[in-house]
Amino acid sequence: MTAPNDVIYETLVTTESPDGVLHIAPMGVRYRSAQRGNQAVDQVVVMPFRPSTTLDNLLATRRAVLNIVTDTRLFAGCVTGRREWPSVALAGGRGRRLSVALRHLALELSDVQEDPLRPVLTLDVCEDLTHAPFPGLNRAQAAVIEGAVLVSRLHLLPLARIEQEMAIGQTAIDRTASAAEHEAWGWLCEAVAYHRAHQNEPQNDHQSDRQQVAA
Ligand SMILES: Cc1cc2nc3c(=O)[nH]c(=O)nc-3n(C[C@H](O)[C@H](O)[C@H](O)COP(=O)(O)O)c2cc1C
């Protein structure tokens, strides 16, 4: 179902636990269109690595909200322990969207392909609403997204490679960042520096499992 060269879009997925606790996670998603009878159904494919709160919430509630966001502080924030961001309840109990989302898609789980490491979840789009115009592409935002991916893989990738790639991103930050991207980039640089200072400390089992997957 997921061809390796499918385009991946970086988004924030909001889910809730069965008792209503909001969870925000950056996730790369793919868009699909399926035929159901005479009707075309828009779908989103999400692939969370186990263990994942997003996965647990999705399996328990069968609901998620896809948030399309250009404030990259949310990506950098979520991977550096800053997961508290304002949200708004959707009508009809369809979950919560991020207040800064330019657009959101309310999703309902329609298929799960089980996998011990990374299940493939397909969700139907049941609402698609735009809240603000997309202002265009910004190089510093792309650098923050790339940096956030690197920080989320600090325990999987060699530190030298991460620092090399962060140095490339720094140029885009220096030339094109607004205050928001400077703040986000600062959090990411702090996380890399913290990892450098603590890299010789023993890993937990979950980290070493993932390292083997990335190798
Ligand atoms: C831009 C970006 C895209 C990401 N995409 C994925 C993804 O597709 N699957 C995944 O498991 N983690 C992805 N991550 C890492 C997760 O956001 C992070 O590990 C998160 O904590 C997921 O676990 P959770 O569901 O328990 O929060 C991504 C991180 C970033 C910054």
The ligand as an SDF file (V2000), in Angstrom:
LIG
                    3D

 31 33  0  0  0  0  0  0  0  0999 V2000
    8.7210   16.3720   11.2210 C   0  0  0  0  0  0  0  0  0  0  0  0
    8.6190   15.1220   12.0470 C   0  0  0  0  0  0  0  0  0  0  0  0
    7.9820   13.9940   11.5130 C   0  0  0  0  0  0  0  0  0  0  0  0
    7.8530   12.8200   12.2680 C   0  0  0  0  0  0  0  0  0  0  0  0
    7.2160   11.7340   11.7340 N   0  0  0  0  0  0  0  0  0  0  0  0
    7.0590   10.6090   12.4880 C   0  0  0  0  0  0  0  0  0  0  0  0
    6.3700    9.4860   11.9620 C   0  0  0  0  0  0  0  0  0  0  0  0
    5.8920    9.4660   10.8240 O   0  0  0  0  0  0  0  0  0  0  0  0
    6.2370    8.4050   12.7790 N   0  0  0  0  0  0  0  0  0  0  0  0
    6.7380    8.3860   14.0640 C   0  0  0  0  0  0  0  0  0  0  0  0
    6.5720    7.3990   14.7660 O   0  0  0  0  0  0  0  0  0  0  0  0
    7.4020    9.4380   14.5560 N   0  0  0  0  0  0  0  0  0  0  0  0
    7.5770   10.5430   13.8130 C   0  0  0  0  0  0  0  0  0  0  0  0
    8.2480   11.6160   14.3280 N   0  0  0  0  0  0  0  0  0  0  0  0
    8.7560   11.5410   15.7160 C   0  0  0  0  0  0  0  0  0  0  0  0
    7.5760   11.6930   16.6560 C   0  0  0  0  0  0  0  0  0  0  0  0
    6.9300   12.9310   16.5480 O   0  0  0  0  0  0  0  0  0  0  0  0
    8.0090   11.5110   18.1020 C   0  0  0  0  0  0  0  0  0  0  0  0
    8.8100   10.3680   18.2520 O   0  0  0  0  0  0  0  0  0  0  0  0
    6.7700   11.3800   18.9290 C   0  0  0  0  0  0  0  0  0  0  0  0
    7.1140   11.4000   20.2710 O   0  0  0  0  0  0  0  0  0  0  0  0
    5.9450   10.1590   18.5430 C   0  0  0  0  0  0  0  0  0  0  0  0
    5.5790    9.3870   19.6210 O   0  0  0  0  0  0  0  0  0  0  0  0
    4.2030    9.5980   20.4070 P   0  0  0  0  0  0  0  0  0  0  0  0
    3.0740    9.2130   19.5110 O   0  0  0  0  0  0  0  0  0  0  0  0
    4.3620    8.6760   21.5790 O   0  0  0  0  0  0  0  0  0  0  0  0
    4.1880   11.0450   20.7920 O   0  0  0  0  0  0  0  0  0  0  0  0
    8.3920   12.7830   13.5860 C   0  0  0  0  0  0  0  0  0  0  0  0
    9.0360   13.9080   14.1200 C   0  0  0  0  0  0  0  0  0  0  0  0
    9.1580   15.0610   13.3470 C   0  0  0  0  0  0  0  0  0  0  0  0
    9.8410   16.2590   13.9480 C   0  0  0  0  0  0  0  0  0  0  0  0
  1  2  1  0
  2  3  1  0
  2 30  2  0
  3  4  2  0
  4  5  1  0
  4 28  1  0
  5  6  2  0
  6  7  1  0
  6 13  1  0
  7  8  2  0
  7  9  1  0
  9 10  1  0
 10 11  2  0
 10 12  1  0
 12 13  2  0
 13 14  1  0
 14 15  1  0
 14 28  1  0
 15 16  1  0
 16 17  1  0
 16 18  1  0
 18 19  1  0
 18 20  1  0
 20 21  1  0
 20 22  1  0
 22 23  1  0
 23 24  1  0
 24 25  2  0
 24 26  1  0
 24 27  1  0
 28 29  2  0
 29 30  1  0
 30 31  1  0
M  END
$$$$
